[in-house]
Amino acid sequence: MTYVEGISLCTELLVVAALVPGALLRLPFMPSQIRTLGAALGALPELTADMLHHERKRIASGAEASGAKSIASDADGERKVAHNTFMSQLVRLSDQGKAGNGAFGPSQFLREDEIAGNLFVFTAAGYDTTANTMTYAVGLMAAYPQWQAWLQDELDRVLGSKAVGESRILPYTTYFPKLKRCLAVMVSNPKGLGESIDSLIHISRSISHDQAIGKEGENYIIPGPCTVYINNAGLHHAREDWGNDAGDFRPSRWLTLNSDGTEAELITPARGTFLPWSGGPRVCPGQKMAQVEFVTVMSTLLARLRVEPMPTPGRSVEERREDLLKLMENSQPRLTLQMNRPEQFALRWIPSCRILLAAMAAAAGRAPSSKLCNSVNRNQWLVTSSASWPLSIALYDLIDMILSALAIDSAALLSSRQR
């Protein structure tokens, strides 16, 4: 069992893992999944210690120069992969504190169990919730192709030919601020799924005695002691804040426009009107990390692929999209929002012509032609199989040769192959 497998099982069965002693979970008469959970709980401390040991060895072996490897840039200013992870930061800071020769007290650096606890929180709470958000966002893109095309227009404009290049780490400060539509799709998730996702967000405040709250001269007395829960569904669908289409999935509502009609920045909602990460001093500390993860994954996928509902015999395209929306709405909150019938969540990913051409070029052992890739329209898509690649490679060579000799547009040629 790996660390991630153990964390995933503990997250899935979190209530059982928290309330039932490990010795009971491992009893022979327990269901197999519960026994596996018991084994995972027993193995996690050793798995964590082993992982931290290997991380320290990697840092000490010089994998990161001077304890913090600089990230090299190529000629285009694009950063190459660097081994600098959340875990390496925790380990490095902890070890630096321990090596302070008395300058640091025991409370000024992380102990091993505190590192393990932070890894668990970021893996279970942060990773699982963000991954789940991506799942529903991808489903919404398949159900609303007009918004998928809207997002891909931004990816074409910002990433251009880099979308089909080799895997690299693009500079965060250059690209993340420009991918505004990706972030707009993320924060539009609550509206796309209605009350299903809002029911997952429990924000409460407790008072020990009567308390008066007021707005615009109106006072309300809340008798104490009591606990008050915020109505997130009401906040996120209030027409006075979000307009008459407050319940509709419309990511463009999050973008302000310049005088020339171009998109400026994401709006900042009025205080207390949008709380997916809570708010105030208790706001989720992983908010920015989740946003960066979401934008990175969605931009990587949708710059290369188009997603749509899996074809179903006897169902039209529109009916399949409606089925997909109903499937996502039929969810209930567990640790995260979960579909009640996930086995029916079937999607099909279709590569764009640009990606196919890059793949053909790689298979032919040559660099993809930027002239060819850039001349292909985003709306051209091909479904291909490996069996057709020899012909595809020959077609690529032919088109590229014509382009080089005559400098003509390749879109018509690709359209004829698509038909």
C-alpha positions as CSV (number, residue, x, y, z in Angstrom):
1,M,0.0,0.0,0.0
2,T,1.3,3.5,-0.9
3,Y,0.9,6.7,1.0
4,V,-1.7,8.1,-1.4
5,E,-3.7,4.9,-1.4
6,G,-3.8,4.9,2.4
7,I,-4.8,8.6,2.6
8,S,-7.5,8.1,-0.1
9,L,-9.1,5.2,1.9
10,C,-8.9,7.1,5.2
11,T,-10.5,10.1,3.5
12,E,-13.3,8.0,2.0
13,L,-14.1,6.4,5.4
14,L,-13.1,9.3,7.5
15,V,-15.9,8.9,10.1
16,V,-15.1,5.3,10.7
17,A,-11.3,6.0,10.8
18,A,-11.9,8.8,13.4
19,L,-14.3,7.0,15.7
20,V,-13.4,3.3,15.6
21,P,-10.1,2.1,17.2
22,G,-7.6,0.6,14.8
23,A,-7.5,-2.7,16.6
24,L,-11.2,-3.2,16.1
25,L,-11.0,-2.3,12.4
26,R,-8.5,-5.2,11.9
27,L,-10.6,-7.9,13.5
28,P,-11.1,-10.9,11.2
29,F,-14.9,-10.7,11.1
30,M,-14.9,-7.1,9.9
31,P,-15.8,-6.4,6.2
32,S,-12.8,-6.5,3.9
33,Q,-12.8,-2.8,3.2
34,I,-12.9,-2.0,7.0
35,R,-10.0,-4.4,7.6
36,T,-8.1,-2.6,4.7
37,L,-8.8,0.7,6.4
38,G,-7.4,-0.7,9.7
39,A,-4.3,-1.8,7.8
40,A,-4.0,1.6,6.2
41,L,-4.2,3.4,9.6
42,G,-1.5,1.1,10.9
43,A,0.8,1.6,7.9
44,L,0.4,5.4,7.5
45,P,3.0,6.4,10.2
46,E,5.6,4.1,8.7
47,L,4.8,5.2,5.2
48,T,5.0,8.9,6.2
49,A,8.3,8.4,8.0
50,D,9.7,6.5,5.0
51,M,8.6,9.3,2.6
52,L,10.2,12.0,4.8
53,H,13.4,9.9,5.0
54,H,13.6,9.7,1.2
55,E,12.8,13.4,0.9
56,R,15.7,14.3,3.2
57,K,18.0,12.0,1.3
58,R,17.0,13.7,-1.9
59,I,17.7,17.2,-0.5
60,A,21.0,16.1,1.0
61,S,22.2,14.4,-2.2
62,G,22.2,17.8,-3.9
63,A,18.9,17.5,-5.9
64,E,18.3,21.0,-4.7
65,A,21.3,23.3,-4.8
66,S,21.9,25.1,-1.5
67,G,18.7,23.5,-0.1
68,A,16.5,25.4,-2.5
69,K,17.0,24.5,-6.1
70,S,16.7,27.4,-8.5
71,I,14.5,26.9,-11.5
72,A,16.3,27.2,-14.7
73,S,14.7,28.9,-17.7
74,D,15.1,28.0,-21.3
75,A,15.5,30.5,-24.3
76,D,11.7,31.2,-24.3
77,G,11.7,32.1,-20.6
78,E,9.7,28.9,-19.7
79,R,10.7,27.2,-16.5
80,K,11.7,23.6,-16.5
81,V,10.7,21.1,-14.0
82,A,12.2,21.6,-10.6
83,H,11.9,19.3,-7.6
84,N,10.5,21.7,-5.1
85,T,7.4,20.4,-3.4
86,F,5.2,21.2,-0.5
87,M,6.8,18.3,1.4
88,S,10.3,19.5,0.7
89,Q,9.5,22.9,2.0
90,L,8.1,21.5,5.3
91,V,11.2,19.2,5.7
92,R,13.6,22.0,4.9
93,L,12.1,24.5,7.2
94,S,11.8,21.9,10.0
95,D,15.5,20.9,9.6
96,Q,16.7,24.5,9.5
97,G,14.9,25.2,12.7
98,K,16.4,22.1,14.4
99,A,19.8,23.2,13.3
100,G,19.5,26.6,14.8
101,N,22.0,25.8,17.6
102,G,19.6,26.9,20.3
103,A,18.4,30.0,18.4
104,F,15.0,28.3,17.9
105,G,12.8,26.9,20.6
106,P,11.0,23.6,20.2
107,S,7.8,25.5,19.3
108,Q,9.5,27.4,16.4
109,F,9.9,24.4,14.1
110,L,7.7,21.5,13.0
111,R,8.1,18.2,14.7
112,E,7.8,15.0,12.7
113,D,4.2,14.4,13.8
114,E,3.3,18.0,12.9
115,I,4.8,17.5,9.4
116,A,2.8,14.3,9.1
117,G,-0.4,16.1,10.2
118,N,0.1,18.9,7.7
119,L,0.7,16.4,4.9
120,F,-2.5,14.6,5.8
121,V,-4.5,17.8,5.9
122,F,-3.2,19.1,2.5
123,T,-3.6,15.6,0.9
124,A,-7.0,14.7,2.3
125,A,-8.7,18.1,2.7
126,G,-7.0,20.1,0.0
127,Y,-6.4,17.5,-2.7
128,D,-9.7,15.7,-2.4
129,T,-11.9,18.8,-2.4
130,T,-10.0,20.4,-5.3
131,A,-10.1,17.2,-7.3
132,N,-13.8,16.9,-6.7
133,T,-14.3,20.5,-7.9
134,M,-12.5,19.6,-11.1
135,T,-14.7,16.6,-11.6
136,Y,-17.9,18.7,-11.5
137,A,-16.3,21.5,-13.6
138,V,-15.4,19.0,-16.3
139,G,-19.0,17.7,-16.3
140,L,-20.3,21.3,-16.6
141,M,-18.0,21.9,-19.5
142,A,-19.4,18.8,-21.2
143,A,-23.0,19.9,-20.5
144,Y,-22.5,23.5,-21.6
145,P,-20.3,23.3,-24.8
146,Q,-20.8,27.1,-25.4
147,W,-18.9,27.8,-22.2
148,Q,-16.3,25.2,-23.0
149,A,-15.6,27.0,-26.3
150,W,-15.5,30.3,-24.4
151,L,-12.9,28.9,-22.1
152,Q,-10.9,27.4,-24.9
153,D,-10.8,30.7,-26.8
154,E,-8.9,32.2,-23.8
155,L,-6.5,29.2,-23.8
156,D,-5.8,29.6,-27.5
157,R,-5.1,33.3,-27.0
158,V,-2.9,33.0,-23.9
159,L,-1.1,29.7,-24.5
160,G,-1.0,29.6,-28.3
161,S,1.4,27.0,-29.7
162,K,2.6,26.2,-26.2
163,A,-0.6,24.2,-25.7
164,V,0.8,21.5,-28.1
165,G,4.4,21.7,-27.1
166,E,6.3,19.4,-24.8
167,S,5.4,19.3,-21.1
168,R,6.9,22.2,-19.3
169,I,6.3,24.4,-16.3
170,L,5.1,27.7,-17.6
171,P,6.0,30.8,-15.5
172,Y,3.3,31.3,-12.9
173,T,3.5,35.1,-12.8
174,T,3.2,35.2,-16.6
175,Y,0.3,32.8,-17.3
176,F,-1.9,32.5,-14.2
177,P,-3.1,36.1,-14.1
178,K,-4.1,35.8,-17.8
179,L,-6.2,32.7,-17.4
180,K,-9.2,34.6,-15.9
181,R,-11.9,32.5,-17.6
182,C,-10.5,29.3,-16.0
183,L,-10.9,30.9,-12.6
184,A,-14.3,32.2,-13.5
185,V,-15.4,28.6,-14.3
186,M,-14.1,27.4,-10.9
187,V,-16.0,30.0,-8.9
188,S,-19.1,29.4,-11.0
189,N,-19.3,25.8,-9.9
190,P,-21.8,26.5,-7.0
191,K,-24.2,28.1,-9.6
192,G,-23.8,25.3,-12.1
193,L,-24.9,22.7,-9.5
194,G,-27.4,24.7,-7.5
195,E,-28.1,23.7,-3.9
196,S,-26.3,20.4,-4.2
197,I,-22.9,22.0,-3.8
198,D,-24.1,24.7,-1.5
199,S,-25.3,22.1,1.0
200,L,-21.8,21.0,1.4
201,I,-20.6,24.3,2.8
202,H,-21.3,24.5,6.5
203,I,-20.4,27.8,8.0
204,S,-21.6,28.3,11.6
205,R,-21.1,30.8,14.4
206,S,-22.1,30.3,18.0
207,I,-23.1,32.8,20.7
208,S,-23.4,32.3,24.4
209,H,-26.0,35.1,25.1
210,D,-28.5,37.2,23.2
211,Q,-27.0,39.2,20.4
212,A,-28.4,42.0,18.3
213,I,-27.5,42.3,14.6
214,G,-28.8,45.0,12.3
215,K,-28.7,46.3,8.8
216,E,-30.0,49.7,7.6
217,G,-31.6,50.5,10.9
218,E,-33.3,47.1,11.3
219,N,-32.3,45.2,14.4
220,Y,-32.8,41.5,15.0
221,I,-32.3,39.7,18.3
222,I,-30.7,36.3,18.2
223,P,-31.5,34.5,21.5
224,G,-28.5,32.7,23.0
225,P,-27.0,30.3,23.5
226,C,-27.4,29.0,20.0
227,T,-25.5,28.2,16.8
228,V,-26.3,30.1,13.6
229,Y,-25.7,28.5,10.2
230,I,-25.3,30.6,7.1
231,N,-27.7,29.9,4.2
232,N,-25.1,29.5,1.5
233,A,-27.7,28.5,-1.1
234,G,-29.5,31.7,-0.4
235,L,-26.4,33.8,-0.6
236,H,-25.1,32.3,-3.8
237,H,-28.4,32.6,-5.6
238,A,-29.7,35.9,-4.3
239,R,-31.0,37.9,-7.3
240,E,-30.3,41.2,-5.7
241,D,-26.6,40.4,-5.7
242,W,-26.3,38.2,-8.8
243,G,-29.1,39.2,-11.1
244,N,-32.3,37.5,-12.3
245,D,-30.2,34.6,-13.7
246,A,-28.5,34.0,-10.4
247,G,-29.1,30.3,-10.6
248,D,-27.7,29.9,-14.1
249,F,-24.2,28.7,-15.0
250,R,-22.8,31.8,-16.6
251,P,-19.0,32.2,-15.8
252,S,-18.8,35.5,-17.7
253,R,-20.7,37.2,-14.9
254,W,-17.4,37.1,-12.9
255,L,-15.4,39.2,-15.4
256,T,-15.5,43.0,-15.6
257,L,-15.2,44.7,-19.0
258,N,-13.0,47.5,-20.2
259,S,-14.4,50.4,-22.2
260,D,-13.4,48.6,-25.4
261,G,-15.2,45.5,-24.4
262,T,-12.2,43.4,-23.5
263,E,-12.2,41.4,-20.3
264,A,-10.4,43.1,-17.4
265,E,-10.4,41.4,-14.0
266,L,-12.5,39.0,-11.9
267,I,-15.0,40.9,-9.8
268,T,-14.7,40.9,-6.1
269,P,-18.1,40.0,-4.7
270,A,-19.6,42.1,-2.0
271,R,-18.5,41.0,1.5
272,G,-20.6,38.1,2.7
273,T,-22.2,37.3,-0.7
274,F,-19.9,34.5,-1.8
275,L,-18.4,32.1,0.7
276,P,-17.2,28.8,-0.9
277,W,-13.9,29.2,1.1
278,S,-15.6,30.8,4.1
279,G,-14.4,34.4,4.8
280,G,-12.7,36.8,7.1
281,P,-9.9,35.7,9.4
282,R,-11.1,32.1,9.2
283,V,-11.0,31.9,5.4
284,C,-9.6,28.6,4.0
285,P,-5.8,28.8,4.0
286,G,-5.6,26.6,0.9
287,Q,-7.8,28.9,-1.3
288,K,-4.9,30.2,-3.5
289,M,-3.4,26.8,-3.7
290,A,-6.7,25.3,-4.9
291,Q,-7.2,28.0,-7.5
292,V,-3.7,27.5,-8.9
293,E,-4.3,23.7,-9.0
294,F,-7.6,24.1,-10.7
295,V,-6.4,26.5,-13.4
296,T,-3.4,24.4,-14.1
297,V,-5.3,21.2,-14.6
298,M,-8.2,22.7,-16.5
299,S,-6.0,24.7,-18.8
300,T,-3.8,21.6,-19.5
301,L,-6.8,19.4,-20.4
302,L,-8.9,21.8,-22.4
303,A,-6.1,23.4,-24.3
304,R,-5.6,19.9,-25.8
305,L,-8.9,18.2,-25.7
306,R,-12.7,18.7,-26.0
307,V,-15.0,16.9,-23.6
308,E,-18.5,15.8,-24.2
309,P,-21.0,13.2,-22.8
310,M,-20.4,9.7,-23.9
311,P,-22.8,8.7,-26.8
312,T,-25.8,6.7,-25.6
313,P,-28.0,4.7,-28.0
314,G,-31.3,6.3,-28.5
315,R,-30.4,9.6,-26.8
316,S,-29.6,12.8,-28.7
317,V,-26.7,15.1,-27.9
318,E,-29.0,17.6,-26.1
319,E,-30.6,14.7,-24.1
320,R,-27.2,13.4,-23.0
321,R,-26.3,16.9,-21.8
322,E,-29.5,17.1,-19.8
323,D,-28.8,13.6,-18.4
324,L,-25.4,14.7,-17.3
325,L,-26.7,17.8,-15.5
326,K,-29.3,15.7,-13.7
327,L,-26.6,13.2,-12.7
328,M,-24.5,15.9,-11.2
329,E,-27.4,17.5,-9.4
330,N,-28.2,14.1,-7.9
331,S,-25.4,14.4,-5.4
332,Q,-25.1,14.5,-1.6
333,P,-22.5,15.8,0.8
334,R,-20.2,13.3,2.4
335,L,-16.7,14.5,3.2
336,T,-16.9,16.1,-0.2
337,L,-19.9,16.3,-2.6
338,Q,-20.4,12.9,-4.2
339,M,-22.6,11.8,-7.0
340,N,-25.1,9.1,-6.0
341,R,-24.6,7.3,-9.3
342,P,-21.0,8.0,-10.3
343,E,-20.8,4.9,-12.5
344,Q,-23.1,6.7,-15.0
345,F,-20.7,9.8,-15.2
346,A,-19.3,8.9,-18.6
347,L,-17.4,11.4,-20.7
348,R,-15.6,11.3,-24.0
349,W,-12.4,13.2,-24.6
350,I,-11.6,14.3,-28.2
351,P,-8.2,15.6,-29.3
352,S,-8.0,18.7,-31.3
353,C,-6.4,18.7,-34.8
354,R,-3.5,20.7,-33.3
355,I,-2.8,18.0,-30.8
356,L,-3.1,15.2,-33.4
357,L,-0.7,17.0,-35.6
358,A,1.8,17.4,-32.8
359,A,1.4,13.7,-31.9
360,M,1.9,12.7,-35.6
361,A,5.0,14.8,-35.7
362,A,6.4,13.1,-32.6
363,A,5.6,9.7,-34.0
364,A,7.4,10.7,-37.3
365,G,10.4,11.7,-35.2
366,R,10.3,15.4,-36.1
367,A,9.4,18.7,-34.5
368,P,5.8,19.9,-35.0
369,S,5.4,22.7,-37.5
370,S,4.4,25.9,-35.8
371,K,3.0,27.2,-39.1
372,L,0.8,24.1,-39.4
373,C,-0.3,24.0,-35.8
374,N,-1.2,27.7,-35.6
375,S,-3.2,27.6,-38.8
376,V,-5.6,25.0,-37.5
377,N,-8.9,26.3,-36.2
378,R,-9.8,25.5,-32.5
379,N,-13.2,24.1,-33.6
380,Q,-11.7,21.3,-35.7
381,W,-11.5,18.0,-33.8
382,L,-10.5,14.5,-34.8
383,V,-11.2,11.2,-33.2
384,T,-8.4,8.9,-34.2
385,S,-6.9,5.6,-33.2
386,S,-3.4,4.3,-33.2
387,A,-4.2,2.1,-36.2
388,S,-4.6,5.1,-38.4
389,W,-1.3,6.8,-37.4
390,P,0.9,5.5,-40.3
391,L,-1.5,7.2,-42.8
392,S,-1.7,10.3,-40.5
393,I,2.0,10.6,-40.4
394,A,2.2,10.5,-44.2
395,L,-0.6,13.1,-44.3
396,Y,1.3,15.3,-41.9
397,D,4.5,15.2,-44.1
398,L,2.5,16.0,-47.1
399,I,0.7,19.0,-45.6
400,D,3.9,20.3,-44.0
401,M,5.7,20.0,-47.3
402,I,3.0,22.0,-49.1
403,L,3.0,24.6,-46.3
404,S,6.8,25.0,-46.5
405,A,6.7,25.4,-50.3
406,L,3.6,27.5,-50.9
407,A,2.8,28.9,-47.4
408,I,-0.9,28.1,-47.8
409,D,-3.4,27.6,-45.0
410,S,-3.9,24.0,-43.9
411,A,-7.4,24.3,-42.4
412,A,-9.1,23.2,-45.7
413,L,-6.9,20.2,-46.0
414,L,-7.6,19.2,-42.4
415,S,-11.4,19.8,-42.8
416,S,-11.4,17.4,-45.8
417,R,-9.8,14.7,-43.7
418,Q,-12.2,15.4,-40.8
419,R,-15.2,14.8,-43.2
